[in-house]
């Protein structure tokens, strides 16, 4: 269950970064490859819009197009990986990383961000992430892990501290905090 942080720009909050910048780049590349549905090394506005929709994130196509086109190099039909990295850095700086807010506000925002991330996986809204729900989300993202329920069940059990076969919000928070640190 990977999460690069808040996905809806403009709502405030902080981005999350892995402890290692090289791992951030690897994960960003993996996300790029997932969004690049036709494997042409370019993410079009349509591909990005479809990926965000699969994650349940509603986007205004005109706004998305305007934002993306400002990063597309002349002569290209979409975002190259370098363009995608630049867009990611820009969104991170503009919406998540630059506010000097008191720690209490940061903590509340982090809690909100984690709650929103949890909701992406908790498809039925019962307060738990089951193996089946995780499998659905991974499959929507086109991840190989989503094709094998046994593998998904192992992912769940690796963070399921109370051994009830599903991940509750506290287990999710613990897992997220063990692999990410707030950006400064």
FIVO-768862 format. One record per residue: x, y, z of N, C-alpha, C, O, CB in turn; residue number from 0. Coordinates in steps of 0.02 Angstrom, whole numbers. Glycine has a CB too. Example, Ala and Ser with C-alpha at 12.3 -4.5 7.8 and 13.67 -1.06 7.14 Angstrom:
# FIVO-768862
(node (660 -284 390) (615 -225 390) (660 -165 390) (712 -166 423) (565 -224 452) 0)
(node (642 -112 354) (684 -53 357) (645 2 394) (670 57 402) (704 -30 286) 1)
***
This chain:
# FIVO-768862
(node (42 -58 0) (0 0 0) (44 61 0) (68 84 52) (-48 0 60) 0)
(node (54 87 -57) (98 144 -63) (57 206 -69) (2 206 -97) (145 136 -123) 1)
(node (83 259 -42) (49 322 -47) (100 377 -49) (144 382 -6) (0 332 12) 2)
(node (95 418 -98) (143 473 -104) (117 536 -69) (150 587 -72) (157 488 -177) 3)
(node (60 533 -37) (34 590 -1) (-31 614 -32) (-60 579 -74) (85 647 -2) 4)
(node (-53 671 -11) (-115 700 -34) (-113 710 -109) (-64 736 -135) (-129 767 1) 5)
(node (-165 690 -144) (-165 694 -217) (-205 753 -244) (-193 775 -300) (-193 630 -246) 6)
(node (-251 779 -205) (-292 834 -230) (-259 900 -213) (-257 921 -155) (-364 831 -200) 7)
(node (-232 932 -263) (-197 995 -253) (-246 1049 -232) (-304 1049 -251) (-160 1016 -317) 8)
(node (-221 1096 -193) (-261 1153 -174) (-298 1145 -109) (-328 1193 -86) (-309 1168 -227) 9)
(node (-296 1087 -78) (-332 1078 -16) (-287 1088 44) (-310 1080 101) (-363 1009 -14) 10)
(node (-226 1107 33) (-180 1117 89) (-152 1050 111) (-167 999 81) (-214 1152 147) 11)
(node (-112 1051 162) (-85 990 189) (-11 983 174) (20 1027 145) (-122 931 161) 12)
(node (15 927 194) (86 914 183) (94 852 141) (52 807 143) (123 906 249) 13)
(node (146 851 104) (162 793 64) (202 746 109) (230 766 160) (202 811 0) 14)
(node (204 684 90) (244 636 127) (300 613 83) (291 602 23) (201 577 152) 15)
(node (357 605 112) (415 582 75) (443 521 110) (444 517 171) (468 637 67) 16)
(node (466 476 70) (502 419 98) (567 444 128) (590 498 112) (515 364 44) 17)
(node (596 404 172) (657 425 204) (715 433 155) (762 469 170) (675 375 257) 18)
(node (712 400 99) (766 401 50) (744 436 -14) (696 414 -46) (791 330 35) 19)
(node (778 490 -35) (759 523 -97) (763 477 -158) (723 484 -204) (804 583 -109) 20)
(node (810 430 -158) (814 384 -216) (752 339 -219) (730 321 -273) (878 342 -211) 21)
(node (725 320 -161) (664 281 -161) (605 323 -185) (561 298 -219) (649 252 -91) 22)
(node (604 388 -168) (553 432 -194) (553 431 -270) (500 425 -301) (562 503 -168) 23)
(node (611 435 -299) (618 436 -372) (594 369 -402) (561 369 -453) (690 450 -392) 24)
(node (612 314 -370) (591 249 -393) (515 243 -390) (484 219 -438) (624 192 -351) 25)
(node (486 265 -335) (413 261 -330) (378 307 -379) (327 290 -408) (391 277 -259) 26)
(node (406 366 -388) (377 413 -437) (381 383 -507) (334 390 -547) (413 482 -434) 27)
(node (436 349 -522) (442 316 -587) (390 261 -595) (361 252 -648) (513 287 -596) 28)
(node (379 225 -540) (328 171 -543) (259 200 -554) (220 172 -593) (329 131 -477) 29)
(node (244 255 -522) (180 288 -532) (174 312 -605) (122 303 -636) (171 348 -484) 30)
(node (228 341 -630) (229 364 -700) (213 305 -746) (171 311 -791) (297 395 -718) 31)
(node (247 250 -735) (238 191 -779) (166 164 -774) (139 140 -824) (287 136 -760) 32)
(node (136 167 -716) (67 145 -708) (19 191 -746) (-27 167 -780) (47 143 -633) 33)
(node (31 256 -741) (-12 305 -776) (-3 302 -852) (-50 318 -889) (2 376 -750) 34)
(node (56 283 -874) (71 279 -946) (42 214 -974) (78 166 -984) (149 283 -958) 35)
(node (-22 214 -987) (-58 153 -1006) (-34 121 -1070) (-35 60 -1076) (-131 169 -1012) 36)
(node (-13 161 -1119) (9 132 -1183) (85 123 -1187) (111 107 -1240) (-16 175 -1240) 37)
(node (119 134 -1131) (192 122 -1127) (232 158 -1180) (280 131 -1207) (206 48 -1132) 38)
(node (213 221 -1195) (251 260 -1244) (298 310 -1210) (325 354 -1244) (203 296 -1291) 39)
(node (306 304 -1145) (350 348 -1105) (325 419 -1102) (364 466 -1090) (420 347 -1134) 40)
(node (260 428 -1112) (228 494 -1108) (161 484 -1074) (123 438 -1091) (221 527 -1179) 41)
(node (145 528 -1027) (79 528 -996) (39 585 -1027) (58 644 -1020) (83 535 -917) 42)
(node (-15 567 -1060) (-59 619 -1089) (-107 643 -1035) (-113 612 -982) (-98 591 -1151) 43)
(node (-140 698 -1049) (-190 724 -1002) (-245 672 -991) (-269 663 -936) (-220 790 -1029) 44)
(node (-264 638 -1045) (-316 586 -1039) (-293 529 -993) (-332 506 -951) (-334 558 -1108) 45)
(node (-231 506 -1002) (-205 453 -959) (-203 474 -886) (-221 436 -842) (-135 431 -982) 46)
(node (-181 535 -874) (-179 561 -805) (-249 567 -776) (-261 548 -719) (-143 629 -803) 47)
(node (-295 593 -815) (-364 599 -793) (-396 532 -777) (-431 525 -727) (-405 634 -846) 48)
(node (-382 482 -819) (-409 414 -808) (-380 384 -743) (-416 353 -704) (-393 368 -867) 49)
(node (-315 394 -733) (-283 366 -673) (-312 399 -610) (-326 365 -561) (-207 377 -675) 50)
(node (-320 464 -612) (-349 499 -554) (-421 477 -541) (-441 468 -484) (-346 575 -563) 51)
(node (-459 467 -595) (-528 444 -588) (-531 375 -557) (-574 361 -515) (-563 444 -657) 52)
(node (-486 330 -578) (-484 263 -549) (-470 265 -474) (-492 221 -437) (-431 220 -584) 53)
(node (-434 316 -452) (-420 325 -381) (-477 361 -345) (-473 372 -285) (-355 363 -372) 54)
(node (-529 379 -382) (-586 413 -352) (-575 487 -343) (-611 520 -305) (-601 382 -286) 55)
(node (-525 515 -377) (-511 586 -372) (-541 622 -432) (-520 612 -489) (-434 599 -368) 56)
(node (-590 664 -418) (-624 700 -472) (-581 759 -494) (-557 797 -452) (-694 724 -449) 57)
(node (-573 767 -559) (-533 822 -585) (-572 858 -639) (-611 827 -676) (-466 796 -612) 58)
(node (-562 922 -643) (-589 961 -697) (-542 954 -757) (-484 973 -752) (-599 1037 -677) 59)
(node (-567 926 -812) (-524 910 -869) (-488 973 -895) (-430 970 -913) (-565 878 -925) 60)
(node (-523 1030 -897) (-492 1091 -923) (-436 1115 -877) (-383 1135 -901) (-545 1146 -930) 61)
(node (-447 1112 -811) (-395 1132 -765) (-335 1084 -768) (-277 1105 -768) (-422 1134 -693) 62)
(node (-350 1020 -772) (-296 970 -777) (-256 982 -841) (-194 980 -840) (-326 898 -776) 63)
(node (-291 993 -896) (-257 1006 -959) (-213 1068 -955) (-155 1067 -978) (-308 1013 -1016) 64)
(node (-238 1120 -926) (-200 1183 -920) (-138 1173 -877) (-84 1196 -895) (-244 1237 -890) 65)
(node (-146 1138 -822) (-90 1126 -777) (-37 1082 -811) (23 1098 -808) (-114 1094 -711) 66)
(node (-58 1029 -842) (-12 982 -873) (24 1014 -932) (85 1005 -940) (-49 919 -895) 67)
(node (-12 1050 -974) (18 1079 -1034) (75 1127 -1018) (120 1136 -1058) (-36 1116 -1075) 68)
(node (72 1158 -960) (126 1205 -942) (191 1168 -928) (244 1199 -923) (106 1247 -881) 69)
(node (189 1101 -920) (248 1061 -906) (270 1019 -967) (324 990 -967) (236 1016 -847) 70)
(node (227 1015 -1017) (243 976 -1076) (292 1014 -1120) (281 1073 -1135) (178 958 -1116) 71)
(node (346 982 -1139) (397 1013 -1181) (370 1022 -1252) (333 980 -1276) (462 972 -1181) 72)
(node (390 1077 -1285) (367 1088 -1354) (381 1027 -1398) (435 998 -1397) (401 1150 -1383) 73)
(node (330 1010 -1437) (337 953 -1483) (314 887 -1453) (306 838 -1489) (407 947 -1505) 74)
(node (304 884 -1387) (282 822 -1354) (206 822 -1348) (174 875 -1348) (314 815 -1284) 75)
(node (178 762 -1344) (105 755 -1338) (82 747 -1265) (22 745 -1252) (82 694 -1378) 76)
(node (130 743 -1219) (113 735 -1149) (176 743 -1107) (227 769 -1129) (81 666 -1135) 77)
(node (170 721 -1045) (225 728 -997) (276 672 -1004) (258 613 -1000) (198 730 -926) 78)
(node (339 689 -1014) (393 640 -1009) (404 628 -934) (374 662 -893) (459 665 -1045) 79)
(node (445 580 -916) (458 568 -846) (489 630 -813) (470 647 -757) (505 508 -837) 80)
(node (535 663 -847) (565 725 -819) (512 779 -808) (513 813 -757) (620 751 -865) 81)
(node (466 785 -856) (411 834 -849) (367 815 -789) (347 858 -750) (369 837 -913) 82)
(node (353 750 -783) (312 725 -728) (344 740 -661) (311 760 -613) (300 649 -736) 83)
(node (411 730 -657) (447 747 -595) (442 821 -580) (432 840 -522) (521 726 -601) 84)
(node (449 863 -630) (445 935 -620) (376 955 -596) (369 997 -551) (463 973 -685) 85)
(node (324 926 -626) (256 939 -605) (246 917 -532) (217 954 -492) (205 903 -651) 86)
(node (270 858 -515) (263 832 -447) (298 879 -398) (269 897 -346) (294 761 -442) 87)
(node (360 901 -413) (396 947 -369) (359 1012 -361) (354 1039 -306) (467 960 -396) 88)
(node (332 1038 -416) (296 1101 -414) (234 1097 -370) (221 1141 -329) (277 1123 -484) 89)
(node (195 1043 -379) (135 1033 -338) (153 1024 -265) (120 1050 -221) (94 973 -363) 90)
(node (206 986 -253) (229 974 -185) (248 1040 -152) (226 1054 -96) (290 927 -185) 91)
(node (286 1082 -186) (307 1146 -158) (249 1194 -150) (243 1227 -99) (360 1178 -202) 92)
(node (206 1197 -201) (151 1245 -200) (97 1229 -149) (69 1274 -118) (121 1250 -268) 93)
(node (83 1165 -140) (25 1148 -100) (41 1112 -35) (-1 1111 10) (-20 1106 -138) 94)
(node (100 1083 -29) (112 1041 29) (173 1060 70) (172 1048 131) (118 972 7) 95)
(node (224 1087 41) (288 1090 76) (309 1157 103) (357 1159 142) (338 1067 33) 96)
(node (278 1212 85) (306 1277 101) (274 1313 159) (302 1361 185) (303 1319 42) 97)
(node (216 1292 181) (181 1329 234) (217 1320 301) (235 1265 321) (108 1305 239) 98)
(node (227 1375 334) (255 1373 402) (197 1376 451) (177 1429 474) (305 1432 415) 99)
(node (170 1318 466) (112 1314 510) (134 1286 577) (183 1250 582) (57 1270 479) 100)
(node (97 1303 630) (113 1274 695) (107 1198 693) (70 1171 652) (66 1303 750) 101)
(node (143 1165 737) (144 1092 738) (73 1063 747) (57 1012 717) (189 1066 795) 102)
(node (32 1097 786) (-36 1072 798) (-76 1070 733) (-113 1022 720) (-72 1115 850) 103)
(node (-69 1122 692) (-103 1123 627) (-75 1069 582) (-112 1034 548) (-95 1193 593) 104)
(node (-8 1060 584) (24 1007 545) (-3 939 565) (-18 898 522) (99 1009 553) 105)
(node (-9 926 630) (-34 862 654) (-106 850 631) (-123 795 611) (-30 859 731) 106)
(node (-148 901 635) (-217 894 613) (-220 881 538) (-260 840 514) (-258 957 630) 107)
(node (-177 915 500) (-176 906 428) (-151 836 411) (-178 803 366) (-133 959 394) 108)
(node (-100 813 447) (-74 746 435) (-128 694 449) (-136 646 411) (-12 733 479) 109)
(node (-166 704 502) (-220 658 519) (-273 658 463) (-298 605 444) (-253 677 587) 110)
(node (-289 716 438) (-338 722 384) (-311 687 321) (-348 650 289) (-353 797 369) 111)
(node (-248 700 304) (-218 669 245) (-219 593 250) (-235 559 202) (-146 694 235) 112)
(node (-201 567 309) (-202 495 318) (-272 467 314) (-283 413 287) (-170 477 386) 113)
(node (-321 503 341) (-391 482 337) (-413 478 264) (-446 430 244) (-437 530 377) 114)
(node (-396 529 225) (-415 529 154) (-381 472 117) (-412 440 74) (-397 597 122) 115)
(node (-318 460 132) (-282 404 100) (-315 338 119) (-322 294 76) (-207 404 120) 116)
(node (-334 330 182) (-366 269 206) (-431 256 167) (-446 200 148) (-380 273 281) 117)
(node (-469 311 156) (-533 304 121) (-526 278 50) (-571 245 24) (-569 372 120) 118)
(node (-469 292 19) (-457 266 -49) (-458 190 -48) (-484 159 -94) (-389 291 -78) 119)
(node (-431 160 4) (-427 87 9) (-489 57 41) (-508 1 24) (-366 68 49) 120)
(node (-521 92 87) (-581 67 121) (-642 81 77) (-682 126 90) (-590 101 192) 121)
(node (-649 40 26) (-699 52 -25) (-771 48 0) (-814 84 -24) (-690 4 -81) 122)
(node (-785 5 49) (-854 0 73) (-868 45 133) (-924 47 157) (-868 -72 92) 123)
(node (-817 81 156) (-827 130 209) (-840 101 278) (-868 135 321) (-882 174 192) 124)
(node (-821 37 289) (-835 6 354) (-780 19 406) (-785 -5 463) (-843 -68 344) 125)
(node (-728 57 387) (-675 73 435) (-618 22 435) (-575 25 478) (-704 77 503) 126)
(node (-619 -23 387) (-566 -74 382) (-546 -83 309) (-587 -72 264) (-589 -141 412) 127)
(node (-484 -102 298) (-461 -120 232) (-453 -196 231) (-411 -224 266) (-393 -84 213) 128)
(node (-495 -228 191) (-491 -300 185) (-443 -317 128) (-424 -274 88) (-561 -331 172) 129)
(node (-423 -380 125) (-380 -402 71) (-415 -391 3) (-382 -371 -45) (-362 -477 79) 130)
(node (-479 -403 0) (-516 -395 -62) (-516 -321 -83) (-508 -306 -142) (-589 -421 -54) 131)
(node (-526 -275 -35) (-526 -204 -51) (-457 -182 -76) (-451 -144 -125) (-547 -162 10) 132)
(node (-405 -205 -43) (-337 -188 -64) (-324 -215 -134) (-294 -182 -176) (-285 -215 -14) 133)
(node (-347 -276 -146) (-338 -306 -211) (-372 -265 -266) (-344 -255 -320) (-365 -379 -211) 134)
(node (-433 -241 -252) (-469 -200 -301) (-431 -137 -318) (-424 -119 -376) (-539 -182 -274) 135)
(node (-405 -102 -266) (-369 -40 -278) (-304 -53 -316) (-288 -18 -364) (-353 -5 -211) 136)
(node (-267 -104 -296) (-205 -121 -331) (-219 -140 -404) (-181 -122 -449) (-169 -180 -295) 137)
(node (-274 -175 -415) (-292 -193 -484) (-311 -132 -525) (-292 -126 -583) (-351 -243 -484) 138)
(node (-348 -85 -495) (-366 -24 -529) (-304 15 -550) (-303 47 -603) (-410 20 -485) 139)
(node (-253 11 -509) (-191 46 -524) (-147 7 -573) (-95 32 -594) (-152 59 -460) 140)
(node (-169 -53 -591) (-131 -93 -638) (-70 -126 -608) (-24 -146 -644) (-110 -51 -695) 141)
(node (-69 -133 -542) (-11 -164 -508) (-17 -240 -509) (-71 -267 -498) (-6 -139 -436) 142)
(node (37 -273 -522) (40 -346 -525) (16 -377 -460) (-16 -430 -460) (111 -369 -540) 143)
(node (30 -344 -404) (11 -371 -339) (-65 -382 -333) (-88 -425 -295) (33 -324 -283) 144)
(node (-103 -344 -373) (-176 -349 -370) (-204 -412 -402) (-264 -425 -396) (-205 -291 -403) 145)
(node (-163 -450 -436) (-188 -510 -470) (-185 -572 -426) (-216 -623 -443) (-148 -522 -533) 146)
(node (-151 -569 -371) (-142 -628 -329) (-167 -615 -258) (-136 -579 -219) (-68 -649 -327) 147)
(node (-225 -644 -242) (-255 -633 -176) (-209 -656 -119) (-206 -624 -67) (-322 -669 -171) 148)
(node (-173 -711 -129) (-126 -735 -77) (-75 -681 -60) (-58 -670 -2) (-91 -799 -99) 149)
(node (-49 -650 -112) (1 -597 -102) (-29 -537 -65) (3 -508 -22) (31 -575 -169) 150)
(node (-90 -519 -83) (-124 -463 -51) (-138 -480 23) (-130 -437 66) (-191 -447 -87) 151)
(node (-158 -541 36) (-170 -562 105) (-105 -558 147) (-107 -541 206) (-198 -634 107) 152)
(node (-48 -574 115) (16 -568 150) (31 -495 165) (58 -479 218) (73 -599 109) 153)
(node (14 -450 119) (24 -379 130) (-18 -355 189) (6 -318 232) (6 -338 67) 154)
(node (-80 -378 192) (-124 -360 248) (-96 -387 313) (-92 -350 362) (-196 -388 236) 155)
(node (-77 -450 314) (-53 -480 377) (11 -447 402) (25 -449 462) (-41 -554 368) 156)
(node (50 -418 357) (113 -386 379) (101 -323 421) (146 -302 457) (155 -369 318) 157)
(node (41 -293 417) (26 -234 457) (-33 -244 505) (-50 -200 543) (11 -175 411) 158)
(node (-63 -303 502) (-121 -320 543) (-100 -341 613) (-90 -400 626) (-163 -376 510) 159)
(node (-93 -292 658) (-66 -306 724) (-113 -346 769) (-89 -385 811) (-50 -241 758) 160)
(node (-178 -338 760) (-225 -376 803) (-249 -441 770) (-292 -476 798) (-285 -333 819) 161)
(node (-221 -457 712) (-233 -521 678) (-307 -536 664) (-329 -593 671) (-204 -576 720) 162)
(node (-343 -483 645) (-414 -494 627) (-424 -501 551) (-481 -506 528) (-457 -438 653) 163)
(node (-369 -502 514) (-373 -512 442) (-388 -450 402) (-402 -455 342) (-425 -562 428) 164)
(node (-385 -393 433) (-398 -330 398) (-358 -274 433) (-333 -283 488) (-474 -313 396) 165)
(node (-354 -218 400) (-315 -162 426) (-363 -107 448) (-402 -82 408) (-264 -135 373) 166)
(node (-359 -88 512) (-400 -32 535) (-359 32 528) (-301 30 508) (-422 -42 609) 167)
(node (-390 89 543) (-357 153 532) (-293 160 573) (-243 187 548) (-405 210 548) 168)
(node (-293 138 635) (-232 144 677) (-175 102 648) (-118 125 647) (-247 121 749) 169)
(node (-190 42 624) (-139 1 593) (-114 34 529) (-54 32 514) (-167 -70 577) 170)
(node (-159 64 491) (-141 99 430) (-95 158 446) (-44 167 413) (-204 124 394) 171)
(node (-113 197 498) (-71 254 517) (-2 231 538) (48 261 518) (-104 293 575) 172)
(node (2 179 578) (67 153 600) (109 132 540) (168 146 537) (58 94 648) 173)
(node (77 98 493) (112 75 434) (137 135 393) (195 136 372) (67 31 391) 174)
(node (95 184 382) (114 243 343) (170 281 377) (217 304 344) (53 289 332) 175)
(node (167 288 442) (218 326 478) (284 289 481) (336 320 492) (195 342 548) 176)
(node (283 224 471) (345 186 472) (383 191 406) (443 178 403) (332 113 488) 177)
(node (348 209 352) (380 214 286) (386 284 259) (419 295 208) (344 172 237) 178)
(node (354 332 293) (356 401 268) (374 448 325) (364 432 384) (289 421 237) 179)
(node (400 504 307) (412 558 355) (385 622 325) (388 631 264) (488 564 374) 180)
(node (358 667 366) (333 729 339) (388 768 305) (445 769 328) (300 771 394) 181)
(node (372 801 250) (421 844 218) (429 906 260) (384 926 297) (400 862 145) 182)
(node (487 937 254) (498 997 295) (489 1059 255) (496 1114 282) (568 996 324) 183)
***
